[in-house]
Amino acid sequence: MNFEEILQISPYSLEKEEKEKILTDRLMELTEHHRKNCLEYARILESISYHKGNVKKCSDFPFLPVRLFKELSLKSVLPEEVVKTMTSSGTSGQAVSKIYLDRTTSSNQQKTMVKIVSDFTGSSRMPMIIVDCPSVVKNRTMFSARGAGILGFSIFGSRKIYALDDDMKLDVKGLMEFLEKYKDQRILLFGFTFMVWQHFYKELFRLRKEGIAFDLSNGVLIHGGGWKKLISEAVSQEEFHTRLKEVCGLNYIHDYYGMVEQTGCISMQCEYGHLHASIFSDIIIRKPEDFSECGIGERGIIQVLSTIPESYPGHSLLTEDEGALLGEDDCPCGRKGKYFKVMGRLKNAEIRGCSDTYAEKFK
Amino acid sequence: MQKSGGAVILMQKNSNSRKEQDILDSMEYFVGDAEIIRNMAVTPTRIPFDDEIVNFLNDVSRTLLGMREARAYPDVVTLAFWMRKASVLNLKKRFEKKDGDMHLGRGMVFHIAPSNVPMNYAYSLVSGLLTGNMNVVRLPSKDFDQVRIINRAIEESLSRFKHVKNYICLVRYERKREINDFLSAMSEVRMIWGGDRTIAELRKSPLMPRAGEIAFADRYSLAIIDSDVYLELDDKQKVAEGFYNDTYLMDQNACTSPYIVVWLGSRKEEAKKIFWEKLHRIVREKYSFQPIMGINKLTSSYLTAAAYPNVKIEDCQDNYLVRVKIPEIVDGLMNWKDHSGYFLEYDCGEILELRTLCNDTHCQTIGFLGERETLFPLLESGIKGVDRVVPIGKTMDFDLIWDGYDLTERLTRTIHLDFS
């Protein structure tokens, strides 16, 4: 089954066996494609004596550690076919992932995202508040993870407004007018978890004390990017939800799990707080000691599979995130497939040695 | 005019000494105090292997071996044995010069210990003492039990050897430039552990024109095993334990830890199977594995595989041990080294194939198991690297010849005597 055909299937409709078969076929096709078109990938497969005959199911495919994309320029297309290069958000001095997209992969990312998100928000477009500043998306050929996320989600917006200016100040007047204008409609809000908390929630909280209140009870907030920074502020997921509801009446809040290395295939959080893998992707939790598969509820390293990547060998990746599988095909929300939770990033190794470590080699 | 000029100088002097006081006060003292550092300018140096120093070190050794706490740390016990009198007198026999000249310590030695290992500071200090110097040691920034225990033993022995007090000051401070400046400016020798980055940091602080420096830079090491010799050994378990100590004990991140294992001889596969199996069992039992290590090693092995054709990643059952077989020794191979149990492996037909690897000033130790004659063609080929060849299991054993330096020579000076 090619990707166009997979796209016709409803994103959470397949049961385990059916999904496994479709995914295995597609991932096999991608593995062979990258083996033929990416020299480094071919060498890696050769080094582990990969034989396609040994692959019976999704968990048998080799996986690349995501950090490889920071160290190498991996692509399976000619340089002139690259239309976009995406980079992970790294602070200065850190290596960033470089993900090369051609027209097909880029457009499949968009299509996939639409299928997944509309399962949660409905398929019609909505007025949209982007909780970020306009400058993040300025350079259209080099995308940061934040910029890519914003542009990806922008297709769900009929009218758009940036909630923050380039100094990260809340545009109070603009927001007021926007909300007044679309007051009877459902409104989509999108932003990175930390931005939403730091520059949106905190400011709304402050303003309310001054008597300025916003009503977002018609809103749906989709946010992602991880809790790492919020954990240092000791904000739990529950608190994030209740506090936002308190300050502006927001009822529908969906976290999502995704990464620039597999844009498009995001895992959205359902009404029960579970992250769901769609039919376009899957997750496998692996034990750190030997990379064998974990059982349900067992904490391990998250491997992500995606049916999209054709221009770079990123269809099977080992992340540095920890998570646990919660179940498969039986979430009370009714969506099929695996559902899981993410615990956060693995800690850097603490190692001995006579050379002082100022900075980790790859970080 | 003259008077006021004098006043300015006096004021400057006052403010200098106040600044000096501030700097001295900003350090944390574990053994000794600011007064001892200040006195170092006038404390007399001693001759190498001075009797009182030798007796003092023997006393510290006895104190350590008498502490129940100390005996729990094999590395502390090793140090204690190394500094007991019998062992030091052996060193004296090896290093004492009988050339009719006079040999003396150089003065104040400023030691910068690495931040993430416990023992180097002690070996550095003992080297400075044995060669007749006053010593200021910057202790590791991390809290180690071993450091606490050794410091307590030193304190205890100093109460019996009051004259040695002026020769030892153990301090800790945040990486502060002005303290580095101050201690560097007063030292006759600066001894820097901690690798390239620390050396670069300390080099910002000038030394006196005649002062010297011993810098332990980033290095790499290898192991060479002759499969035929190995298979003849009765005690292969001992080799495995020795190799574990060479590598995993320090997360395979000491400059002496082999990161590549080179196999010689005619029964390589047979030897490898036994060697790695035995090691793997010890590692599973003793090594504290951290979850990210598996990902780190997978990343390194794939980077190596992507860089060269025909690399083979061996199946080692789990992530405690990762072996990557390389088809040839090429330039830049050390870019792909890693730690925590990550080994490049190479089947060597002819010893001179290792020349590229060893003809590099970064190459430090060869942990060797085989016939000595095998190595000589390599060592005699005019290579720029390799400072020591030691048996597997002994790569971390400290000696006064270290990292290619004769410390007894670097830490002393000579008064040439000619009365003719």
Interface residues (C-beta under 8 A of the other chain):
Chain A: E40 Y41 R43 I44 E46 S47 I48 S49 L64 P65 R67 L68 E71 L72 P288 E289 D290 F291 I301 L318 E320 E322 L346 K347 N348 A349 E350 I351 R352 G353 C354 S355 D356 T357 Y358 F362
Chain B: P114 S115 N116 V117 N120 W193 G194 G195 D196 R197 T198 F216 D218 M250 D251 N253 A254 C255 S257 F289 Q290 P291 I292 M293 G294 I295 N296 L298 T299 S301 Y302 L303 T304 A305 A306 Y308 P309 N310 V311 K312 I313 Q317 D318 N319 Y320 V324 H339 S340
